[in-house]
Every structure is written in structure tokens, then in C-alpha cells.
Amino acid sequence: MTQLTDIGCYILDMDGTIYLGEQVIPGARELLAHFDATGTPYYFFTNNSSKSPEDYVEKLARLGFGSYDISRIITSAHVSMQYIRRTYGESAAIYAVGTPSLLSQLNEAGFDVSDSRTPDCVLVGFDTTYDFKKASRAVDLLRAGVPFLATNVDAVCPLEGGRVLPDCASICAMLTHATGRRPKFLGKPFPETAAYIVEYTGIPAEKIAVVGDRLYTDMRVAVDNGMVAIGVLSGEMTRADIEASEIRPHYLFDSVKELLDALR
């Protein structure tokens, strides 16, 4: 197992790992300051495709983490766009079930999201603006055989106070029930994401650590793809979940504060 001192880059999940909603998890600011002081490369990766990198940069600044360039923020939308570009071409037509932010990112990347021609694929994201009109159009296209993609496999998005919102996989479940079609999921934990991270950082997989609070996304993408899995119990994952799962983090901490203590 790779020692913590040998890790060359950290990929940090966001919600549940360094903050919960609008609350900073103790030790998170100090951990990032430690990385900065030691020259340790790190990036943020979220499966949430409903917001842009600029939105996350603004939130990090608002929560007191400092000023970051958008190049530090990676989302499942980036992985999805790379997959679409390599599969369907630079100017592929996409019917996107997503927020205005996702559509704007797709448009800025050169894709056709106008729905003026038969799309090369249907792409479903975490869409907080989802409505029956979008559902009906997606169902028509999927029944006609258009390829079905999804930015992330998360069933719900956690909120403060134990509440949740239906996330991408829940929207996809409705479309699957109506069409019999199942999507190709992208984002964490799938191999397209691991390949994207390695290519983006330029660091070998075995030198990359994924720090996160979810077994089936954060920990699985690391374990399944030769990376170091560092679990934290500050979000969704519990010790009971780990005991009941075949996915085992290589390292487990109560929070990033304990990770920082171990690094020091």
C-alpha cells in the first residue's frame, strides 16, 4: 500500500469532505494550507454537474478557503464532455437534461445544445430545473434509439438537516422506467473518470489519493483504478457501511483534520 508520504497528488471531494452545505468541516482549511506550504498538488472533484467551476470557486472563497483558479475544479461534466467529444466529435449535438449552468458549459465547449437537429446523445445531469417537458423530450429521443449518457451515478444530493434532493441517477430511473433504456454513467467511480484524472494531473494512478466520504463513488473510483482511497466519516459513509461493503478504503479518518494530523 502506498504510504501517505509517497502520495504525489490529492483529489478532494467537496460536500461531505471539506464542507457540509455552508459549514466548513474542521481542519479543512488547515489541510489545504498544509498542501500549499509543502507544495503538494491537489484538485477538487465533485460529481455534482448542476454547477459550474466558477460557482465552486465562488463558494470556496465565500467559505474562507481562499482564491482558486477554475483549473483546480474538476466535475463530472468535464469527464462527460471529454467522453462525448472523443465518441461523437468536437461539435456533437446533445440533448441535455440539466441546469442552465450545464447547458452553458456544453455550449462553451463547442457542442450543439440547440435541439435543432437529431442529437448524437441524450446527456442527463443533476438537474434542479427538471420538468415534464424535458422528461417527455428525453423519452421520445431514447425510444428512438439515441444513446443515453449520464454525468453521475448519485441517487440523491444531501442537504443540511438530513434532507436530500433527487440526483442524476433518480432522474435516470424515471427515464429508464419509461423507455427500458439504461444510461452509461460517467463521473465517479467509473474508469473514464480515473483516466481523466491521470491525464489531467499528469501523475500516475498509484501516486494519486482520492479523499472522500462516499463508498460507491469516491472510494470505488480509487480502489477500482489503482489509486489510494482515503475515506473520511464526516459525510455519508459510516463504519457500518464499510463493514457491510466489499469496498475498503486504504486509509480511514474521522475527518480531514485527522488526515492532516497523520501527514504532520
C-alpha positions as CSV (number, residue, x, y, z in Angstrom):
1,M,0.0,0.0,0.0
2,T,1.3,3.5,-0.9
3,Q,2.4,5.4,2.2
4,L,0.9,8.8,2.8
5,T,4.3,10.3,2.5
6,D,4.6,8.9,-1.1
7,I,1.3,10.4,-2.4
8,G,2.0,12.8,-5.2
9,C,-1.4,14.4,-5.7
10,Y,-4.7,14.6,-3.8
11,I,-8.1,14.6,-5.4
12,L,-10.6,16.0,-2.8
13,D,-14.3,15.5,-2.9
14,M,-16.1,18.6,-1.7
15,D,-19.5,18.3,0.0
16,G,-19.2,15.9,3.0
17,T,-15.4,16.1,2.8
18,I,-14.3,19.7,3.2
19,Y,-17.7,21.2,3.9
20,L,-21.3,20.3,4.6
21,G,-23.6,22.7,2.8
22,E,-22.4,26.1,4.1
23,Q,-20.5,24.6,7.1
24,V,-16.7,24.1,6.8
25,I,-15.5,20.8,8.2
26,P,-13.0,21.4,11.0
27,G,-9.4,21.0,9.7
28,A,-10.3,21.5,6.1
29,R,-8.8,25.0,5.7
30,E,-5.7,23.9,7.6
31,L,-5.3,20.8,5.4
32,L,-5.3,22.9,2.2
33,A,-2.9,25.3,3.8
34,H,-0.6,22.4,4.6
35,F,-0.7,21.2,1.0
36,D,0.1,24.8,-0.2
37,A,3.0,25.1,2.3
38,T,4.5,21.7,1.3
39,G,3.9,22.2,-2.5
40,T,1.7,19.1,-2.6
41,P,-0.6,19.2,-5.7
42,Y,-4.3,18.9,-5.1
43,Y,-7.5,19.3,-7.0
44,F,-11.2,19.3,-6.1
45,F,-13.5,16.8,-7.8
46,T,-17.3,16.8,-7.5
47,N,-19.9,14.6,-9.1
48,N,-22.4,17.4,-8.9
49,S,-22.9,18.6,-12.5
50,S,-25.5,21.2,-11.7
51,K,-23.0,24.0,-11.1
52,S,-20.0,25.4,-13.0
53,P,-16.4,25.5,-11.8
54,E,-16.9,29.2,-11.3
55,D,-19.7,28.5,-8.9
56,Y,-17.4,26.3,-6.8
57,V,-14.6,28.8,-6.9
58,E,-17.0,31.4,-5.5
59,K,-18.2,29.0,-2.8
60,L,-14.7,28.1,-1.7
61,A,-13.9,31.9,-1.4
62,R,-17.1,32.5,0.5
63,L,-16.3,29.8,3.0
64,G,-12.9,31.2,3.6
65,F,-10.7,28.7,1.7
66,G,-9.1,31.5,-0.4
67,S,-9.0,32.3,-4.1
68,Y,-8.7,29.4,-6.5
69,D,-8.4,29.2,-10.3
70,I,-11.1,27.3,-12.0
71,S,-8.4,24.8,-13.2
72,R,-8.4,23.4,-9.7
73,I,-12.1,22.4,-10.0
74,I,-13.0,19.1,-11.8
75,T,-16.6,18.0,-12.2
76,S,-18.4,15.0,-13.7
77,A,-19.4,17.4,-16.5
78,H,-15.7,17.6,-17.6
79,V,-15.5,13.8,-17.8
80,S,-18.8,13.7,-19.7
81,M,-17.7,16.4,-22.2
82,Q,-14.4,14.6,-22.9
83,Y,-16.2,11.3,-23.4
84,I,-18.7,12.9,-25.8
85,R,-16.0,14.7,-27.7
86,R,-14.0,11.5,-28.2
87,T,-17.0,9.4,-29.1
88,Y,-19.2,11.7,-31.1
89,G,-16.9,14.5,-32.2
90,E,-16.0,18.1,-31.3
91,S,-19.3,19.6,-32.3
92,A,-21.6,16.8,-31.3
93,A,-25.3,17.6,-30.9
94,I,-26.5,16.9,-27.3
95,Y,-30.0,16.9,-25.8
96,A,-29.1,17.9,-22.2
97,V,-31.3,17.3,-19.3
98,G,-29.5,19.7,-17.0
99,T,-29.3,23.1,-15.4
100,P,-28.7,26.3,-17.4
101,S,-25.1,26.1,-16.0
102,L,-24.5,22.7,-17.5
103,L,-26.0,23.8,-20.9
104,S,-23.8,26.8,-20.8
105,Q,-20.7,24.7,-20.2
106,L,-21.6,22.4,-23.1
107,N,-22.2,25.3,-25.4
108,E,-18.9,27.0,-24.4
109,A,-17.2,23.7,-25.1
110,G,-18.4,23.8,-28.7
111,F,-21.3,21.3,-28.5
112,D,-24.7,22.0,-30.2
113,V,-27.3,22.1,-27.4
114,S,-29.9,23.9,-29.5
115,D,-32.1,20.7,-30.1
116,S,-32.4,21.9,-33.7
117,R,-31.2,18.6,-35.1
118,T,-31.3,15.0,-34.1
119,P,-28.8,14.7,-31.2
120,D,-25.9,12.4,-31.0
121,C,-26.7,11.6,-27.4
122,V,-29.0,12.4,-24.5
123,L,-27.0,13.6,-21.5
124,V,-28.7,13.7,-18.1
125,G,-27.2,15.5,-15.2
126,F,-28.2,16.6,-11.7
127,D,-31.0,18.9,-12.9
128,T,-32.6,21.1,-10.3
129,T,-34.7,22.6,-13.1
130,Y,-36.1,19.2,-14.3
131,D,-39.7,19.3,-15.6
132,F,-42.2,17.3,-17.5
133,K,-41.3,19.0,-20.8
134,K,-37.7,17.8,-20.5
135,A,-38.8,14.3,-19.5
136,S,-41.1,14.0,-22.4
137,R,-38.5,15.1,-24.9
138,A,-35.9,12.8,-23.4
139,V,-38.3,9.9,-23.5
140,D,-39.1,10.5,-27.2
141,L,-35.4,10.5,-28.1
142,L,-34.5,7.5,-26.0
143,R,-37.3,5.5,-27.5
144,A,-36.0,6.5,-30.9
145,G,-32.6,4.9,-30.0
146,V,-30.5,8.0,-29.2
147,P,-27.5,7.0,-27.0
148,F,-28.2,7.6,-23.3
149,L,-25.5,9.1,-21.1
150,A,-25.5,10.4,-17.5
151,T,-23.0,12.6,-15.7
152,N,-23.1,10.8,-12.4
153,V,-24.5,7.8,-10.6
154,D,-25.5,9.6,-7.3
155,A,-29.1,8.8,-6.4
156,V,-29.5,11.8,-4.0
157,C,-27.8,15.1,-3.2
158,P,-27.5,15.5,0.6
159,L,-28.6,18.8,2.3
160,E,-28.3,20.1,5.8
161,G,-30.6,18.7,8.4
162,G,-30.7,15.2,6.8
163,R,-32.8,16.3,3.8
164,V,-31.9,15.2,0.2
165,L,-32.7,16.1,-3.4
166,P,-33.2,13.6,-6.2
167,D,-29.9,13.5,-8.1
168,C,-29.0,12.3,-11.5
169,A,-29.5,8.6,-11.1
170,S,-33.0,9.2,-9.7
171,I,-33.9,11.2,-12.8
172,C,-32.4,8.4,-15.0
173,A,-34.5,5.8,-13.1
174,M,-37.7,7.6,-14.3
175,L,-36.4,7.7,-17.9
176,T,-35.4,4.1,-17.7
177,H,-38.8,3.1,-16.4
178,A,-40.5,4.9,-19.3
179,T,-38.2,3.6,-22.0
180,G,-36.5,0.4,-20.9
181,R,-33.1,2.1,-21.7
182,R,-30.3,2.3,-19.2
183,P,-27.7,5.1,-19.3
184,K,-23.9,4.8,-19.5
185,F,-22.9,6.6,-16.3
186,L,-19.8,8.8,-16.2
187,G,-18.2,10.7,-13.3
188,K,-17.0,8.9,-10.2
189,P,-16.5,5.8,-9.8
190,F,-16.2,4.9,-13.5
191,P,-12.9,4.3,-15.4
192,E,-13.4,7.3,-17.6
193,T,-13.1,9.5,-14.5
194,A,-9.9,7.8,-13.3
195,A,-8.4,8.1,-16.8
196,Y,-9.4,11.8,-16.9
197,I,-7.7,12.5,-13.5
198,V,-4.5,10.8,-14.5
199,E,-4.4,12.6,-17.9
200,Y,-5.3,16.0,-16.3
201,T,-2.8,15.8,-13.4
202,G,0.0,14.0,-15.3
203,I,0.6,11.9,-12.2
204,P,0.5,8.0,-12.2
205,A,-2.6,6.5,-10.7
206,E,-0.7,4.8,-7.8
207,K,0.6,8.2,-6.7
208,I,-2.9,9.8,-6.6
209,A,-5.1,9.7,-3.5
210,V,-8.8,10.3,-3.6
211,V,-10.2,11.7,-0.4
212,G,-14.0,11.4,0.1
213,D,-17.0,10.5,2.1
214,R,-18.8,8.1,-0.2
215,L,-18.0,4.4,-0.7
216,Y,-19.7,3.9,-4.0
217,T,-18.2,6.9,-5.8
218,D,-15.1,8.3,-4.1
219,M,-13.7,5.1,-2.6
220,R,-14.7,2.9,-5.5
221,V,-13.0,5.1,-8.2
222,A,-9.8,4.8,-6.2
223,V,-9.9,1.1,-5.3
224,D,-11.0,0.0,-8.8
225,N,-8.4,2.1,-10.6
226,G,-5.2,1.6,-8.7
227,M,-5.4,4.9,-6.7
228,V,-5.1,5.4,-2.9
229,A,-8.6,5.5,-1.2
230,I,-8.7,7.8,1.8
231,G,-12.1,7.7,3.5
232,V,-13.5,10.3,5.8
233,L,-16.5,9.8,8.1
234,S,-17.6,13.5,8.0
235,G,-20.3,12.9,5.3
236,E,-22.3,10.0,4.1
237,M,-20.1,7.0,4.8
238,T,-20.2,5.2,8.2
239,R,-18.1,2.4,9.7
240,A,-21.1,0.1,9.5
241,D,-21.3,0.8,5.7
242,I,-17.7,-0.1,5.3
243,E,-18.1,-3.4,7.3
244,A,-21.0,-4.3,5.0
245,S,-19.2,-3.5,1.8
246,E,-16.6,-5.1,-0.3
247,I,-15.0,-1.7,-0.9
248,R,-12.4,-0.9,1.8
249,P,-10.6,2.4,2.0
250,H,-6.8,2.1,2.3
251,Y,-6.9,4.8,5.0
252,L,-9.9,5.9,7.1
253,F,-10.2,9.0,9.2
254,D,-13.0,10.7,11.1
255,S,-12.4,13.8,9.1
256,V,-9.7,15.7,7.1
257,K,-8.5,17.0,10.5
258,E,-7.2,13.6,11.4
259,L,-5.7,13.2,7.9
260,L,-3.8,16.4,8.5
261,D,-2.6,15.1,11.8
262,A,-1.3,12.0,10.1
263,L,0.5,14.0,7.4
264,R,2.2,16.2,10.1
